[in-house]
Amino acid sequence: MARKIQVSVDHDVCVGNAMCVTIATKAFKLNADRQATPADPDGDTEALILEAAENCPVAAITVTDGDTGEQLFP
């Protein structure tokens, strides 16, 4: 069974590059300000979500284990 993960985006840092939306199409969406927001963390695989976070050019995405609170990225 896949672990439950939580995703957050720091809107003070996000520049709306949309790499996360391109990589993890279900886990992220753009808001009215063209900034990424978590949409459905269960919509994509953990691997895709981590890839999206790793490809954020400004490191605005944090991924944590929903059960343990362990920070998975960054």
KASUL-V140202 format. One record per residue. N is the residue number from 0. RES is the residue in one letter. PSI is psi in degrees with one decimal (NA if undefined). Layout:
# KASUL-V140202
n=N res=RES psi=PSI
n=N res=RES psi=PSI
This chain:
# KASUL-V140202
n=0 res=M psi=133.9
n=1 res=A psi=144.3
n=2 res=R psi=154.3
n=3 res=K psi=129.6
n=4 res=I psi=154.8
n=5 res=Q psi=142.5
n=6 res=V psi=136.3
n=7 res=S psi=152.8
n=8 res=V psi=127.9
n=9 res=D psi=105.8
n=10 res=H psi=-11.7
n=11 res=D psi=-16.5
n=12 res=V psi=-36.0
n=13 res=C psi=130.8
n=14 res=V psi=5.2
n=15 res=G psi=29.3
n=16 res=N psi=-30.1
n=17 res=A psi=16.4
n=18 res=M psi=-38.6
n=19 res=C psi=-40.5
n=20 res=V psi=-34.5
n=21 res=T psi=-38.6
n=22 res=I psi=-50.0
n=23 res=A psi=81.6
n=24 res=T psi=-23.0
n=25 res=K psi=-26.1
n=26 res=A psi=-22.8
n=27 res=F psi=152.5
n=28 res=K psi=164.5
n=29 res=L psi=139.7
n=30 res=N psi=-173.3
n=31 res=A psi=-23.3
n=32 res=D psi=10.1
n=33 res=R psi=31.0
n=34 res=Q psi=147.0
n=35 res=A psi=144.0
n=36 res=T psi=148.8
n=37 res=P psi=135.3
n=38 res=A psi=-65.3
n=39 res=D psi=93.2
n=40 res=P psi=-15.5
n=41 res=D psi=-3.8
n=42 res=G psi=-25.3
n=43 res=D psi=165.2
n=44 res=T psi=157.7
n=45 res=E psi=-39.3
n=46 res=A psi=-42.4
n=47 res=L psi=-40.3
n=48 res=I psi=-42.2
n=49 res=L psi=-38.6
n=50 res=E psi=-42.2
n=51 res=A psi=-44.4
n=52 res=A psi=-42.3
n=53 res=E psi=-27.6
n=54 res=N psi=0.6
n=55 res=C psi=121.4
n=56 res=P psi=-14.9
n=57 res=V psi=10.7
n=58 res=A psi=47.7
n=59 res=A psi=-8.3
n=60 res=I psi=132.0
n=61 res=T psi=134.1
n=62 res=V psi=127.7
n=63 res=T psi=156.1
n=64 res=D psi=122.4
n=65 res=G psi=-23.9
n=66 res=D psi=-42.1
n=67 res=T psi=-19.5
n=68 res=G psi=0.5
n=69 res=E psi=131.1
n=70 res=Q psi=121.9
n=71 res=L psi=-28.9
n=72 res=F psi=140.3
n=73 res=P psi=NA
